[in-house]
């Protein structure tokens, strides 16, 4: 077994492998590639129209652009860095580019915070486009964290380092009983474990077990003892969800991060917004305006002027320096005041390296969705911690890794997983789940959670009606629904299965009652493991009139890959398993953790559509099929043809 320093060095090497692969994939998509090809890859929008401009929080320039050609995929999402360009003659050189960060990405609209004081004139010239940029900064931050860990002499970090890599052991004080009537027994045990921990505690939260609720209860309790707290998660969306819930509980929270990377509804919790809302901000704005006016005056003097004008200009520049210094002091005072009033700081894992948190040490760092955070990224907030709480579920989706080799060598194994494996005594599993009826829960419970989960009493009432089953597998074996490969993306799809899945969903909703879905706002999800099948299902439901009833429900329907549904639930969930071939090949359907996410999203009914003759050649799907048969939930497609 490697010692801690060797393990960190291996981690650095794997991170560099991942970075090279990520960059290589980006360059392959981007460099020496036509705009048409980049559009097919989803990394360029062109042409786009500049629709709106406005000044947002912190005097930042925000623009809205719309693409006129939406028949292409899109990899743009909030938080991504982008670069605008023009294909108009005379505007091809790099100087006619301006960068920004995506606030919000829709099917045909991007809202972007521009890294400029004003919209460049060439952006009005037409033939505008926008490219996705490579994220270099995150890799720099992660590498820096691991390098600090190699040479640190900080006693807390040395303790974490030894503990995580197996040479130390977690220490717990006495677990004092706490009274939290709103939590169940295992959630209370988790809170007791977190409070008793001296260094690291782990909360293992399977689907629907109220992990976020438990974490929030622990954070709220910690704020009462005036501890300095940092809350992190791998993604902006996960951080924003926590911030929103903390605000609802009246906890003064400061969201660290570029405002463009923050959900609009919690923008008021960002540093820029809090500075703009501060009592002294008017004075700061006044000083900035004075600086601007003195600079304008100074610029009016031409080169050929005499000693008197020269002296006058020098005085003006001296005044600019004096006012700038005053403004800096005032801004420091405002920031200090905001920090003093903050109970919880919140950021992404990489965002914890922000200069706004430089030199700060936190009594307690909570890391949510820790089983999805790269090891190197997880160390960034841990470098600032006296005590750490991990929360997540290593039986669901791992981090997204681009390099197959880095993943094979262990990059996909997270600190959360290492802690659970090496120090199971540091973990408390949440055991009561509130989402899935017992029939849907049962298979995951057997396969992943050692049968420890209990379905809460409320799940007994989740079925749509006493006559409606909560689970179906419709077996398409023998129907000739063969998979195909999309020529451009090389992604797998199955058009006949997609057609049947939509028809089955349509009939199911009709049987339950279209009116009830509208009245109660019941949500519907369609999962396909392959992006080509997702696109095919979207086309059938949203772009054609093949299923007018489903199209009428488009506001209640979400169609996505498994990854798009992590952490979410839907009342009715249908999974199109897609694979159907004579060779028994199922590709990444063999990733059991991904399937665990898929089959644990349904609150009232789960429908699986798939070919047993292909899938059941694999042990996992064979077990699932046997489970479905035991529950009387197996149907054959021949019943419906």
Buried (B, 14 or more C-beta within 10 A) or exposed (E): EEEBEEBBEBBBEBBBBBBBBBBEBBEEBBEEBEBEBBBBBBBBBBBBEBEEEEEBBBEBBBBBBBBEEEEBBBEBBBBBBBBBBBBEEEBEEEEBBBBBBBBBBEEBBBBBBBBBEEBBEBBEBEEBBBBBBBBEEBBEBBBBBBEBBEEBEEEBBBBBBBBBBBEBEBEBEEBEEBEBEEBBEBBBBBBBBBBBBEBBBBBBBBBBBBBBBBBBBBBBBBBEEEBBBBBBBBBBBBBBBBBBBBBEEEBBBBBBBBBBBBBEEBBBBBBBBBBBEBEEBEBBEEBBEBBEEBBEBBEEEEEEEEEEEEEBBEEBEEBBEEBBEBBEEBBEEBBEBBBEEBBBBBBBBBBBBBEBBEEEBBBBBBBBBBBBBBBBBBBBBBBBBBBBBBBBBBBBBBBEBBBEEBBEBEBBBBBBBBBBEBBEEBBBBBBBBBBBBBBBBBBBBEBBBEEEBBBBEEBEEBBBEEEBBBBBBBBBBEBEBBBBEBEEBEBBBBBBBBBBBBBBBBEBBEEBBBEEBEEEEBBBBBBBBBBBBBBBBBBBBBEEEBBEEBBEBEEBBBBBBBEEBBBEBBBBBBBBBBBBBEEEBBEEBBBBBBBBBBBBBBBBBBBBBBBBBBBBEBEBBEBBBEBBEEBEBBBBBEEEE
